[in-house]
Amino acid sequence: MKEDYLKFEQNFIRKKWRAKVPLALIFPNKYEIGMSNLGFLYLYERLNSYEEIVCERFFYEEKGKIRSIENNRPLRDFPLLLFSIPFEGDFVNVIKLMLKEEIEINPLDRREILLAGGISVWSNPLPLSPFMDGFLLGEWEALEGKIVPLFIKYAFDKEKLIESLSQYEFFYSPYGNKKGPYRILKTFPLQEPILSTLLSVKAQFRESYLLEVSKGCGRACRFCLAGFIYRPPRGYSEEALLKKVEEIPSQAKVGLIGLEFVNREEVIKLGRELLKKKNILTFSSLRLDALTDEFISLLSTTKSIALAPETGSERLKRVINKVIPNDLIFEVLEKLKGSYIKKIKFYFMFGLPTEEEEDLLESIKFIKELFKRKFPFRFVFNFSPFVPKPHTPFQWADFDLALLEEKKRLLSKELAKLGEVKISSLREAFLQALLARGDSSLKEFLLSLARGEPLSRAKEKIENLKALLKPPKQKEYPFPWEIIDTQVSKSFLYKEWVMANNEKITPFCKPKECKVCGACNLLKVI
């Protein structure tokens, strides 16, 4: 029997269907994960703010029938299906869901309209293109006013809806006539901060109001897709953030999302106002080099934080352009000794470009030093294999599974007796690498996986496997995802790739002061 998730929720929206346009909003992963995704929650609340629309949520479940959370409806009751896909690994779940619910695979033979959005498809929609009717490329605040009226008008007329959406450069339809480039639409300037008020006991951010304090990041870490695709980094005004605090009840738990501008005065004031209301603050992750005494004072109700040094190797820090000296980390931990914090998660990567065994040993040495210093925290260490992402300087990097297996063995051996250590799945990283860098020729590969075929056999259906894993290193090499214009120039990304290999640092992104990458020019900031 399907679980009734509504009994775990507050502030859900349940509407009557009569004379309304039904939209299915689908997160192709577990309920717990989707209910902690601010973008997904925001879409749900915004779509339901329209009197003409009834929007119900779906999540992917392995067992049982997939039904809407609000009214236990099947997908066939909805003419328009909207997929929110932040992770490439969930592409397989999209196809599984279609097969399970008997939705026609071929868009041209299907009555339902299937559209997808989310950072994974902004980056590269091509692997899913044989299955979707279209892709919405951009931030919802920028898209909403243009596309929702079309949803209301043409949800039951597939041809008209696709034709109407195709007038926009942010909409990519695989069977349309336009060849691109398709541009990711971004919000500028930011006005009203995004706040989700839909709470769930079962969400990863348990019963938390989620508040976005900025978009993008100015650090320019060369591995980070979000850091480049959301460029330029943008913040909300102090006035707008403080006004949003009024909508959050006292003593509620509040998760602050997008703290890359964490040392800005606005965020400090925001945190103080929330603490005045006796709110409990949580943070998605914290910038180590911005943990000033002033900011640490905001952690008075925070039991657990996440820090991401990525590597203990000072050389590799220059390669990835995330130079946070190990000594600074130890200094921050000393400052945190007197705080309320009990648990600290550390995030590391392995298999980074140019990484040697001695670099990996530096990470191990760093962890051992943490224990030597006898900090009063429970440490958890997460190691993830590096996956090259499109539209980043590391899109030219190799993904070498055999080498990653060697490095995983070394980590497992050296860290076996050092507290809680989690090493992410190499299978999942391999799949993510293929889907991040693939194109429409992955159709049979995806179908095979969705039908239960092992990855080792399914990959035999990929003709250009070597090029996907080890692309040519020339600047001019045409990557398939170049049909998408992120507003960051390829010449800038290649320059960063060269600088990485030469262990050179690039300073923080400075919106309005710099024209180097191109993002500010296209947003008309300058």
C-alpha positions as CSV (number, residue, x, y, z in Angstrom):
1,M,0.0,0.0,0.0
2,K,1.3,3.5,-0.9
3,E,2.5,5.6,2.0
4,D,0.4,8.7,2.8
5,Y,3.2,11.3,2.9
6,L,0.7,14.1,3.6
7,K,0.5,13.0,7.3
8,F,4.2,14.0,7.6
9,E,3.8,17.4,6.0
10,Q,2.7,21.0,6.9
11,N,1.6,23.6,4.4
12,F,0.9,21.3,1.5
13,I,-1.6,22.4,-1.2
14,R,-4.5,20.2,-2.1
15,K,-6.9,21.7,-4.7
16,K,-10.2,20.7,-6.3
17,W,-9.8,19.6,-9.9
18,R,-12.9,21.1,-11.5
19,A,-12.2,23.4,-14.4
20,K,-8.5,23.5,-13.8
21,V,-5.4,22.5,-15.8
22,P,-3.7,19.5,-14.1
23,L,0.1,19.6,-14.0
24,A,2.3,16.7,-12.7
25,L,5.5,17.9,-11.1
26,I,7.9,15.0,-11.0
27,F,11.1,14.6,-9.0
28,P,12.7,11.4,-10.3
29,N,14.2,10.2,-7.0
30,K,13.1,9.5,-3.5
31,Y,10.6,11.6,-1.6
32,E,13.2,12.4,1.1
33,I,15.6,13.9,-1.5
34,G,13.0,15.8,-3.5
35,M,11.5,17.4,-0.5
36,S,14.8,18.9,0.4
37,N,15.3,20.5,-3.1
38,L,14.4,24.1,-2.9
39,G,13.9,24.5,-6.7
40,F,11.4,21.6,-6.7
41,L,9.5,23.0,-3.7
42,Y,9.5,26.5,-5.2
43,L,8.0,25.3,-8.5
44,Y,5.2,23.4,-6.6
45,E,4.2,26.5,-4.6
46,R,4.5,28.9,-7.6
47,L,2.5,26.7,-10.0
48,N,-0.3,26.2,-7.4
49,S,-0.4,30.0,-6.9
50,Y,-2.3,30.1,-10.2
51,E,-6.1,29.7,-9.8
52,E,-6.3,27.9,-13.1
53,I,-3.7,25.2,-12.2
54,V,-3.8,22.2,-10.0
55,C,-0.2,20.9,-9.5
56,E,0.5,17.6,-7.8
57,R,3.8,16.1,-6.8
58,F,5.3,12.7,-7.9
59,F,8.4,11.0,-6.8
60,Y,10.1,7.9,-8.2
61,E,9.5,4.7,-6.2
62,E,11.0,1.3,-7.0
63,K,8.0,-0.6,-5.6
64,G,4.3,-0.1,-6.2
65,K,2.5,2.2,-8.4
66,I,3.6,5.8,-8.8
67,R,0.8,8.1,-7.6
68,S,0.5,11.8,-6.8
69,I,1.1,12.9,-3.2
70,E,-1.9,15.1,-2.9
71,N,-4.8,13.1,-4.4
72,N,-3.3,9.6,-5.2
73,R,-3.9,10.2,-8.9
74,P,-2.1,8.3,-11.7
75,L,0.1,10.1,-14.2
76,R,-2.3,9.3,-17.0
77,D,-4.7,11.9,-15.4
78,F,-2.3,14.7,-16.3
79,P,-1.8,16.1,-19.8
80,L,1.4,18.0,-18.9
81,L,4.3,16.3,-17.0
82,L,7.1,18.6,-15.7
83,F,10.3,16.8,-14.6
84,S,12.7,18.6,-12.2
85,I,16.1,16.9,-12.6
86,P,19.1,18.3,-10.7
87,F,21.2,15.1,-11.0
88,E,22.3,13.3,-14.2
89,G,22.1,9.9,-12.4
90,D,18.3,10.4,-12.2
91,F,18.0,10.3,-16.0
92,V,17.7,6.5,-15.7
93,N,14.8,6.9,-13.2
94,V,13.0,9.2,-15.7
95,I,13.0,6.3,-18.2
96,K,12.1,3.7,-15.5
97,L,9.1,5.9,-14.5
98,M,7.9,6.1,-18.1
99,L,8.2,2.4,-18.6
100,K,6.5,1.6,-15.3
101,E,3.6,3.9,-15.9
102,E,3.3,2.8,-19.6
103,I,4.1,6.3,-21.0
104,E,5.0,6.1,-24.7
105,I,8.8,6.4,-25.1
106,N,8.6,8.1,-28.5
107,P,7.5,11.8,-28.1
108,L,5.8,11.8,-31.6
109,D,3.6,8.9,-30.6
110,R,2.7,10.2,-27.2
111,R,-0.4,12.2,-26.2
112,E,1.1,13.6,-22.9
113,I,3.5,16.5,-23.0
114,L,6.8,15.8,-21.2
115,L,9.0,18.8,-20.3
116,A,12.2,18.8,-18.2
117,G,14.2,21.4,-16.3
118,G,16.9,21.5,-13.7
119,I,20.7,22.1,-13.7
120,S,21.5,18.7,-15.2
121,V,19.5,19.4,-18.3
122,W,20.5,23.0,-18.6
123,S,24.1,21.7,-18.7
124,N,23.4,18.9,-21.3
125,P,19.9,17.8,-22.3
126,L,21.0,15.6,-25.2
127,P,21.0,12.2,-23.5
128,L,17.3,12.7,-22.5
129,S,16.4,14.3,-25.9
130,P,15.0,11.1,-27.5
131,F,12.4,10.9,-24.7
132,M,11.3,14.5,-23.9
133,D,9.1,16.9,-25.8
134,G,11.2,19.9,-24.6
135,F,13.5,21.4,-22.1
136,L,13.1,24.6,-20.1
137,L,16.5,26.2,-19.7
138,G,16.7,28.7,-16.9
139,E,15.8,30.0,-13.5
140,W,12.1,29.7,-12.8
141,E,11.7,33.4,-11.8
142,A,12.9,34.4,-15.2
143,L,10.7,31.8,-17.1
144,E,7.5,31.8,-15.2
145,G,5.8,34.9,-16.7
146,K,6.5,33.7,-20.2
147,I,5.6,30.0,-20.0
148,V,2.8,29.6,-17.4
149,P,0.2,31.4,-19.5
150,L,1.1,29.0,-22.3
151,F,0.7,26.0,-20.0
152,I,-2.8,27.3,-19.1
153,K,-3.8,27.9,-22.7
154,Y,-2.3,24.9,-24.4
155,A,-1.8,22.1,-21.8
156,F,-4.3,19.9,-23.8
157,D,-2.9,20.9,-27.2
158,K,0.6,19.5,-27.5
159,E,1.4,20.8,-31.0
160,K,0.4,24.4,-30.1
161,L,2.3,24.3,-26.8
162,I,5.5,23.2,-28.3
163,E,5.2,25.6,-31.2
164,S,4.5,28.5,-28.8
165,L,7.4,27.6,-26.4
166,S,9.7,27.3,-29.4
167,Q,9.6,31.0,-30.0
168,Y,11.9,31.4,-27.0
169,E,15.7,30.9,-27.0
170,F,15.5,29.2,-23.6
171,F,13.3,26.3,-24.9
172,Y,14.9,23.3,-26.7
173,S,12.6,20.9,-28.4
174,P,14.5,17.8,-29.9
175,Y,12.0,17.6,-32.8
176,G,11.9,21.4,-33.4
177,N,13.5,23.2,-36.4
178,K,15.8,25.4,-34.4
179,K,19.4,24.3,-34.2
180,G,20.5,26.5,-31.3
181,P,22.3,27.9,-29.5
182,Y,19.7,27.8,-26.7
183,R,20.4,30.3,-23.9
184,I,19.9,29.7,-20.2
185,L,17.7,32.4,-18.9
186,K,18.8,34.0,-15.7
187,T,17.2,36.4,-13.2
188,F,18.7,39.8,-12.9
189,P,18.5,41.7,-10.7
190,L,17.3,39.3,-7.9
191,Q,14.3,40.7,-6.1
192,E,12.2,38.5,-3.9
193,P,14.2,35.8,-2.1
194,I,12.9,32.2,-2.6
195,L,11.4,30.8,0.6
196,S,9.8,27.3,0.8
197,T,7.2,26.8,3.5
198,L,6.3,23.2,2.7
199,L,7.7,21.2,5.6
200,S,8.1,17.4,6.0
201,V,9.3,15.2,8.9
202,K,10.7,12.8,6.2
203,A,12.8,15.4,4.2
204,Q,16.5,15.4,4.5
205,F,16.3,18.9,5.8
206,R,13.7,17.8,8.4
207,E,10.9,20.3,8.9
208,S,12.9,23.2,7.7
209,Y,11.9,26.4,6.0
210,L,14.4,26.8,3.1
211,L,15.6,30.3,2.3
212,E,17.8,31.2,-0.7
213,V,20.2,34.0,0.2
214,S,22.1,34.2,-3.2
215,K,22.5,32.5,-6.6
216,G,25.8,31.3,-7.9
217,C,29.3,31.4,-6.5
218,G,32.2,33.7,-7.1
219,R,34.9,31.3,-6.1
220,A,35.5,29.9,-9.6
221,C,36.3,26.3,-8.5
222,R,37.2,24.6,-11.8
223,F,35.3,21.4,-11.1
224,C,32.0,23.0,-10.2
225,L,29.1,23.1,-12.7
226,A,26.9,25.3,-10.5
227,G,29.7,27.8,-10.1
228,F,29.9,28.4,-13.9
229,I,26.3,27.8,-15.0
230,Y,24.8,30.3,-12.5
231,R,27.4,33.0,-13.3
232,P,27.5,35.8,-12.4
233,P,26.9,35.3,-8.7
234,R,24.0,37.4,-7.6
235,G,22.7,38.4,-4.2
236,Y,19.4,39.7,-2.7
237,S,19.3,43.1,-1.1
238,E,19.4,43.3,2.7
239,E,15.9,44.8,2.7
240,A,14.5,41.9,0.7
241,L,16.1,39.3,3.0
242,L,14.9,40.9,6.2
243,K,11.4,41.3,4.9
244,K,11.3,37.5,4.1
245,V,12.2,36.8,7.8
246,E,8.7,38.1,8.7
247,E,7.1,35.1,6.9
248,I,9.0,32.6,9.0
249,P,7.5,31.6,12.4
250,S,9.5,32.0,15.6
251,Q,11.3,28.9,16.8
252,A,11.2,27.3,13.4
253,K,14.1,25.5,11.8
254,V,15.6,27.5,8.9
255,G,17.9,26.2,6.2
256,L,20.0,29.0,4.5
257,I,20.8,28.0,0.9
258,G,23.5,29.7,-1.3
259,L,25.9,30.9,1.3
260,E,28.7,31.6,-1.2
261,F,28.4,35.3,-0.1
262,V,28.5,34.3,3.5
263,N,30.7,37.2,4.6
264,R,28.3,39.8,3.3
265,E,26.8,42.1,5.8
266,E,23.3,41.3,4.6
267,V,23.6,37.6,5.6
268,I,25.1,38.4,9.0
269,K,22.1,40.7,9.7
270,L,19.7,38.1,8.4
271,G,21.2,35.5,10.7
272,R,20.9,37.8,13.7
273,E,17.3,38.6,12.9
274,L,16.4,34.9,12.7
275,L,18.2,34.2,16.0
276,K,16.2,37.0,17.6
277,K,13.1,35.0,16.7
278,K,14.7,32.0,18.4
279,N,14.9,30.2,15.0
280,I,17.3,27.3,14.6
281,L,19.7,27.9,11.8
282,T,21.1,25.2,9.5
283,F,23.4,25.6,6.5
284,S,23.8,23.6,3.3
285,S,27.6,24.1,3.4
286,L,29.9,26.7,4.7
287,R,32.8,28.5,3.0
288,L,35.8,27.9,5.3
289,D,37.6,31.1,4.4
290,A,34.5,33.2,5.3
291,L,34.0,31.7,8.8
292,T,34.9,34.9,10.7
293,D,34.2,35.4,14.4
294,E,31.2,37.4,13.4
295,F,29.7,34.6,11.3
296,I,30.6,31.9,13.8
297,S,28.4,33.7,16.3
298,L,25.4,32.7,14.1
299,L,26.1,29.0,14.8
300,S,24.7,29.2,18.3
301,T,21.8,26.9,17.5
302,T,23.6,24.8,14.9
303,K,24.5,21.2,15.8
304,S,26.1,20.0,12.5
305,I,27.9,21.7,9.6
306,A,29.5,20.6,6.4
307,L,32.9,21.8,5.1
308,A,34.4,21.0,1.7
309,P,38.2,21.4,1.5
310,E,38.0,18.9,-1.5
311,T,41.7,17.9,-1.0
312,G,44.5,18.1,1.6
313,S,47.1,18.7,-1.1
314,E,48.1,22.3,-1.3
315,R,49.3,21.7,-4.9
316,L,45.9,20.3,-6.0
317,K,44.1,23.2,-4.3
318,R,45.8,25.5,-6.9
319,V,44.8,23.1,-9.7
320,I,41.1,23.2,-8.8
321,N,41.3,26.9,-7.8
322,K,40.0,26.3,-4.3
323,V,43.0,27.5,-2.2
324,I,42.0,27.0,1.5
325,P,45.2,26.3,3.4
326,N,45.1,23.4,5.9
327,D,46.3,25.6,8.6
328,L,43.3,27.9,8.1
329,I,41.0,24.8,8.6
330,F,42.6,24.0,11.9
331,E,42.3,27.6,13.0
332,V,38.6,27.6,12.2
333,L,38.1,24.3,14.1
334,E,39.8,25.9,17.1
335,K,37.3,28.8,16.9
336,L,34.4,26.4,16.8
337,K,35.4,24.5,19.9
338,G,33.2,26.8,22.1
339,S,30.2,26.6,19.8
340,Y,27.1,24.4,19.9
341,I,28.4,22.2,17.0
342,K,28.8,18.5,17.7
343,K,29.2,17.1,14.2
344,I,31.3,18.2,11.2
345,K,31.1,16.6,7.8
346,F,34.1,16.9,5.5
347,Y,33.8,16.5,1.8
348,F,36.8,15.4,-0.3
349,M,37.2,14.4,-3.9
350,F,39.7,11.9,-5.5
351,G,40.7,11.4,-9.1
352,L,41.0,15.2,-9.7
353,P,43.0,16.3,-12.8
354,T,46.8,15.9,-12.4
355,E,46.3,14.1,-9.1
356,E,49.2,11.8,-8.0
357,E,49.3,9.3,-5.2
358,E,51.2,11.8,-3.0
359,D,48.3,14.3,-3.4
360,L,45.9,11.6,-2.1
361,L,48.3,10.8,0.8
362,E,48.1,14.5,1.7
363,S,44.4,14.2,2.3
364,I,44.9,11.2,4.4
365,K,47.7,13.0,6.4
366,F,45.3,15.9,6.9
367,I,42.6,13.6,8.4
368,K,45.1,11.9,10.7
369,E,46.2,15.3,11.9
370,L,42.6,16.2,12.8
371,F,42.4,13.3,15.2
372,K,45.8,14.1,16.7
373,R,44.6,17.5,17.7
374,K,41.7,15.9,19.6
375,F,38.9,18.3,18.5
376,P,35.7,17.8,20.5
377,F,33.6,17.0,17.3
378,R,32.3,13.9,15.7
379,F,33.9,13.9,12.2
380,V,32.4,12.2,9.1
381,F,34.5,12.1,6.0
382,N,32.9,11.8,2.5
383,F,35.1,11.0,-0.5
384,S,33.6,11.3,-4.0
385,P,35.2,10.4,-7.3
386,F,35.7,13.5,-9.5
387,V,33.3,13.6,-12.5
388,P,34.1,16.1,-15.3
389,K,31.2,18.3,-16.0
390,P,30.2,20.2,-19.2
391,H,30.6,24.0,-19.3
392,T,33.5,23.9,-16.7
393,P,37.2,24.2,-17.3
394,F,37.5,20.5,-16.5
395,Q,35.2,19.5,-19.4
396,W,38.5,18.5,-21.2
397,A,39.5,16.2,-18.3
398,D,39.6,12.4,-18.5
399,F,37.5,10.0,-16.5
400,D,39.6,6.9,-15.8
401,L,37.6,4.2,-13.9
402,A,40.6,1.8,-13.5
403,L,42.7,4.6,-11.9
404,L,39.8,5.6,-9.6
405,E,39.5,1.9,-8.5
406,E,43.2,2.0,-7.5
407,K,42.8,5.2,-5.6
408,K,39.6,3.9,-3.8
409,R,41.6,0.9,-2.6
410,L,44.3,3.2,-1.2
411,L,41.8,5.3,0.6
412,S,39.9,2.3,2.0
413,K,43.2,0.8,3.3
414,E,44.6,4.0,4.9
415,L,41.4,5.3,6.4
416,A,40.0,1.9,7.6
417,K,40.4,2.7,11.3
418,L,39.9,6.5,11.2
419,G,36.3,7.1,12.2
420,E,33.3,7.4,9.8
421,V,34.5,7.4,6.2
422,K,32.2,7.1,3.3
423,I,33.5,6.6,-0.3
424,S,30.9,7.2,-3.0
425,S,30.1,4.5,-5.6
426,L,32.4,4.4,-8.6
427,R,29.6,2.8,-10.6
428,E,27.4,5.9,-9.9
429,A,30.3,8.2,-10.8
430,F,30.9,6.3,-14.1
431,L,27.2,6.5,-15.0
432,Q,27.2,10.2,-14.1
433,A,30.3,10.9,-16.3
434,L,28.6,9.2,-19.3
435,L,25.3,11.0,-18.9
436,A,26.9,14.4,-18.2
437,R,29.0,14.2,-21.4
438,G,26.8,12.1,-23.7
439,D,24.4,12.9,-26.5
440,S,21.2,11.5,-28.1
441,S,23.1,8.3,-29.1
442,L,22.8,7.2,-25.5
443,K,19.1,6.3,-26.1
444,E,19.6,2.5,-26.2
445,F,22.1,2.7,-23.3
446,L,19.5,4.5,-21.1
447,L,16.7,2.1,-22.2
448,S,18.9,-0.9,-21.3
449,L,19.6,0.4,-17.8
450,A,16.0,1.3,-17.2
451,R,15.0,-2.3,-18.2
452,G,17.4,-3.7,-15.6
453,E,20.4,-4.6,-17.7
454,P,23.7,-4.4,-15.9
455,L,25.9,-1.3,-16.5
456,S,28.8,-3.5,-17.7
457,R,26.6,-4.8,-20.5
458,A,24.6,-1.7,-21.3
459,K,27.7,0.4,-21.9
460,E,28.5,-1.9,-24.9
461,K,25.8,0.0,-26.7
462,I,27.8,3.2,-26.6
463,E,29.8,3.6,-29.8
464,N,31.8,6.7,-28.8
465,L,32.7,5.5,-25.2
466,K,36.4,6.4,-25.5
467,A,35.6,10.0,-26.6
468,L,33.1,10.4,-23.8
469,L,35.7,9.4,-21.1
470,K,38.8,10.9,-22.7
471,P,38.0,13.8,-25.0
472,P,40.6,15.5,-27.2
473,K,42.4,18.4,-25.4
474,Q,42.1,20.9,-28.2
475,K,40.2,24.1,-27.5
476,E,38.3,23.8,-30.8
477,Y,37.0,20.3,-30.0
478,P,33.2,20.5,-30.5
479,F,31.5,19.1,-27.5
480,P,27.8,18.1,-28.1
481,W,26.5,20.3,-25.3
482,E,27.7,23.5,-27.0
483,I,24.2,23.9,-28.3
484,I,23.6,25.3,-24.9
485,D,24.8,28.9,-24.2
486,T,25.6,29.3,-20.5
487,Q,26.8,32.9,-21.2
488,V,30.4,31.9,-20.1
489,S,32.7,31.8,-23.1
490,K,34.5,28.6,-24.2
491,S,37.8,30.5,-24.7
492,F,37.6,31.5,-21.0
493,L,37.0,27.9,-19.9
494,Y,39.9,26.7,-22.0
495,K,42.2,29.4,-20.5
496,E,41.2,28.1,-17.1
497,W,41.9,24.5,-18.1
498,V,45.4,25.6,-19.1
499,M,45.9,27.5,-15.9
500,A,44.8,24.5,-13.9
501,N,47.5,22.3,-15.6
502,N,50.0,25.0,-14.8
503,E,48.8,25.2,-11.1
504,K,47.8,28.9,-11.5
505,I,45.2,30.7,-9.4
506,T,42.2,32.7,-10.7
507,P,40.8,35.4,-8.3
508,F,37.2,35.5,-7.2
509,C,34.6,36.5,-9.8
510,K,33.8,40.2,-9.5
511,P,30.5,41.1,-11.0
512,K,30.3,44.6,-12.6
513,E,34.1,44.9,-12.4
514,C,35.2,42.2,-14.9
515,K,34.4,41.2,-18.5
516,V,36.6,38.2,-18.8
517,C,34.2,35.2,-18.9
518,G,31.4,37.0,-20.7
519,A,28.5,36.3,-18.2
520,C,28.1,39.9,-17.0
521,N,28.1,41.2,-20.6
522,L,25.2,39.0,-21.6
523,L,23.2,39.9,-18.4
524,K,23.8,43.5,-19.2
525,V,25.3,44.1,-15.8
526,I,28.0,46.4,-17.3
